[in-house]
Amino acid sequence: MQKKIIIIFCISIFLLAFHYTENVTFFVPKNWPQPVYDFTKNPLTKNKIELGRALFYDPLLSRNNTISCASCHSQYSAFTHSDHALSHGIDDSIGNRNSLALMNLAWQKLFMWDGAVNHLDVQALAPIHNKLEMDENIANVVTKLQNLKLYKFLFYKAYNDSNITGERTLKALSQFMLTLVSSNSKYDSVMRKQTQFTKQEGNGYTLFKKNCASCHTEPLFTNNQFMNNGLPLDSALNDYGRYTVTKNANDSLKFKVPTLRNIEFSHPYMHDGRFKKLSHVLNHYTKGVVKNKTLGIELQNEVNLSSNEKVDIIAFLLTLSDKKFLFNPEFSYPKNSFQTAKD
């Protein structure tokens, strides 16, 4: 009898360990650079991703439980918002910037339009603590999570115990965000030689490489740098971008170069959402660039594009839309996780 109990105990421990250590391999698309995120310090597991996904969609992270990460980062808008220029937060407050689209974050070292956050594992603290966004603090978030059976269950699945901490909460959010990889657009199919561009798309691609690719570098379609792209200063916002973080005059009016992947769905454009259409963006680069001391060297000379060439570039940009990413059920509201916990 004692031997039988020991065997059952050993089997239980084995199954529990297997459940806890079910790792997920991070897939790097062919011909892409290696990620900069250090997965050894936060190895992906199925249950931690599930926990992070639940947290991402839960308004509990805000002071009055009304604003979630997904409120400003909707999957169908390439994990940003599309109905207003500036992000909206708690108590109908309006923020100072347009939210960045969330994708391919494992390849990024600095986050936010001004690079104020230097690691994905703490990125969520910025919106949680921001008075115009969630207006909460991580300690209160942890307290609220500790009071819910749902999260005791999800944390136990993820960490093999129900100890809910700020670090675990933030790292779980990172785990879900790391899975937001977009690499299955028509452009990607062309690069894999599975299909071909139309004549118009191909012409747009040629024009893009000549005029845009130095900042929006393939295959991520960003160089992950901070650039002054000649936008006139918005006198109401007085946003000087990277300068607000570094206080270095050379960083004045420099903002993060956003990815162009899924650009069809991530409007409005620029850090303040001033442009509603891609045609407006191209018109800025041909007619609206304001020259000043920190303007990117790539824009020192005038960009000349005919109206037809602009249309061709837009045709190419539409090939960066990744419907598998935008409609992937693994990225959507996790109703099964919430239902399972309730049951």
N, C-alpha and C positions, 0 to 999 in steps of 0.2 A: 504493500500500500504506500509506504514512504517513498519507494523508488518511483512509483507511478506519479506521485505528487511532484517529485523533483523533475521528472520528464515533462509534465504538463507546464510546470513553472518555466523550464528552459525554453520550451516551444513558445510560450507567451512572450518571454523576453525577446526572442528572435523575431517574432512577428511585429512586436512593438518597435524594435530597432529598425526593422526593414521599413515600417510605415513612416518612421521619423526621418530616415536618411534617404528617402526616395528623391535622388537628385535629378535635376533637369539640365540637360546639356544646352548651352547657349550656342545657337547656330550662327556662324559668320558667313554671309553670302560670298560666293566665289568672286575673287578679284576685289574684295573689299579690304580695307586696312584692318588690322587687329584692334579690338576695342581698347579703350584706355581705362575702363572700369576694372578694378581688381576683384574678380569674382572669388578669389581665395579667402577674402575677408567677409564675404557674404554669399556663400554658395547657394545657387538657386535650388529650391525644392518645390515640389508641387503644392504642398500645403502652405508654405510661406507665400507663394504667389497667390494662392486662393485667399489667404488672409489679407494681403496687400490690396487685392482687387476689392474685397468687401470694404476696407477702409477708404479706398479711393472714391467709392460711391456713397459713403455714409456722411450725411450732414452733421453727424455728431461731432465732427472735428471743428465745428464753428461754435461760437459762444452761445447762440440761441438755437442751435441744431437746425439751421435752415440752409446752410451753404456747404456743399461738398466740393472735393477737387473737380468732380465731373461737372459742376455748375458752370465752370469756366473752361473746361476741357472736355467737350463733347466728342464722342467717338465719330459721329457722322460729320463733324466739322474738322476732321484730322486732329482731334483732341485739342481744339481751341474753341472759341465761340464765334458766331457769325452774324449775330443780330444787332450788334452795336459796336461802336469804335473802341470804347474803353471798357475794361472789365467791370462788372457790377458785383458788389459784395453784400455784406451783412447790412440789415436795416435799409436796403435800397441805396446804399452808398455807391459812389462811382469812383473807381480807381484812377490812377494816373497813366496807365498804359494798357495797351491791347495784349491779351494773353498770348504767349508763344505756343505754337503747336508742339505737342509732345510726341516725339518718335525718334528712334535711333539714338537714345540717350546714352547708351554704353560707349559711344564714340565722343562724348563731350566731357571736357574738364571743368568748364565754368558754365554757370547757369544764370538765368534771368537776362533781360535785355542789357543790363549793365555789368554782368558778371559778378554780382555781389555774393553769389554762393559758389563755393569752390569744390563741392562734393555732392553727388546725388543723394547720399545717405542723410544729408541734413537739409536738402532742398525744400522739403515740405514744411520746415519750420517757418520759412519766409511768408507764405500765404496764411499759415495758421496764426502767426503772431501779428500780421499786418492789420491795422485798425480798420482799413477800408475793404479788407477781404473777409477773413474769418474771425478776427478779433478775439482769439482764444490763446491759451498757452498750453504747451505740451503736458504740463503737470495736470491741468484740469482735464485734458483729453484722456490721460491715463486713468484718472479717477472715474470718469464716466464709463470707460471701457471695462474697468474692474467691476462695475455694478451691473453688468449685463451678462446673462448666461450665454448669449450668442458668442461673445468674444472670449469668454472663458473656454468655451468649446473650441473656437477657431485657434486660439493661442495654444491650447493643449495639443491640438492636431499638428500645429506647426513646430512647436518647441519641446513637446513631450512633457510639458508642465503648464500650469495656468498662471505663471508669473508674467504679468503684463507690465512692461516698462516702456519708457519713452524711446530708448534705443531700439528695442525690438519692433515697436510700432513704426518708427521711421525706416528701419531696414526692410520691413515687410512691404511698405509702400514702394521702396526702391525696387524690390523684387518684381512687383507687378509692372512698374514703369519700364524696367529693363526688357520686359517681353514685348514692348510696343515697337517692334521692328517692321519697317515698311520697305520691302524689297521685291515686290511682285507687280510692278506697273508694266505698261506696254514697253516703256524704255528698257526695263530690265529684261523683258523677253527678247527685245532686239539685241541687247548686249549678249544674251545667251544664244543668239542666232536661232531663236525659235519662231521669229516673225520678222517683218520688215516695216520700216517707216513708210508712210505715204510720201509722195513727192513733196508735198507741202511740209510735212513734219520733218523730212530730211533736210529741206532747205532751212527750216527753222532751227534745226540742230546745228547746222553749219554756222548760222548767224549767232546762235547762242554761244558756241565755243569761241567765236571771235570777240563778242562784246560783253559776255556775262560770266564766263566760266572761271575767270581769275578770282572772283569772290565766291561764286556759287559752284564750287569745285565738285566734279564727279568723283565717286558715285553718291556721296552724301548730299551733294548739291549745297554745301556750305563749306567754307574754310575754317569755321569755328573761331573766326577772329572778330575784332570790334572795329568797325569802319564808320567813317563819316561819309554818307552817300549824298550829301548836298541838299538835304531837306531844310527848308527854312525853319527857324526856331518857332515853335508854337508859343506865342506870347502869354497865353493863358496858363499853360503847363510849365513853361520855363524848364524843360527837361534837358539837361546837358549830358545824359547818358553815362558812359563809363567814367567820366570826370567826377560824378557824384560819389564814386567809390574810391578812386585813386587820388583825387585832388591834384592830378597832373594835368597841366594846361594842354599837353599834347593829346589828351584823351577827350577833350571837349567835343561834344556832339557826336561821339562815336557810340554806336549801338551794335549789338551782336548781329552778325550776318545770319539770317534765318534760313533754314532749309527750304528749298523750293519743291520738295516732294509733297504731293497732294495739295499743291498751291491752288488748284481749282476749287478746293473746298475750305480753305483756311482764310478767306477774306473776312473782314477788311484787312488791308495791308499796312505795313510799317509799325513802328513801336507805338504810335498813337492812333492807329487805325484810320488814318486820314484818307486813304484811297480805297474805294469800294470795288474797283474793277482792275483787272490786269492791264487793260489799255491805259488806265490812268497812271499806273506805275511806269509803263514804257514812255508815256508822254513826259513824265517827270525827268527821266534819264536823257531824253532828247531835247527838252525845252526848259526844264525847271530847276536844274542843278544850280545851287548857290555856291559860289567859290569862296573859300576862306582858308585859314592857315592849316586846318586839320583835314581838309578834304582828301579823300583817298586818291592816291596817285593814278589809279585806274580811271578816274573821272576828270583828271586835269584837262584832258583834251575832249572836245565835244563829241558826243555819240550821235552819229548820223544814221537814221533808219527811215526808210520810206514807209508810208502807211501799209503797203503790201508786205513789207518785211516785218513790220510789227505783228501783223496778222499771222505770218508764218511762225514767228517766235512763240506766239501764244498757242498755235497749233502744236508745237513741240512741247510746250509746258504742260499741255493737257495729257501728254503721254506719261507724265510723272504721277498720274492718279493711280492709286493702288486700291481697287475695290475690295480685294481680299482683306486688306488691312482695315478699311473703313467699315466693313460689315462682318468682321471676324467675331463669332459669338463668344470666343474666349476672352474678348476685351470688353464685352458689354456688361450691363448691370447683372450682378451675380445672384439672380433670384433663387437658384438652386442651393447656394450656400446658406442664404438666409432661411430658406424653408427647411433645410436639413437640421439646422440648429434649433428651429422652433419645434420640430418633431421630436 
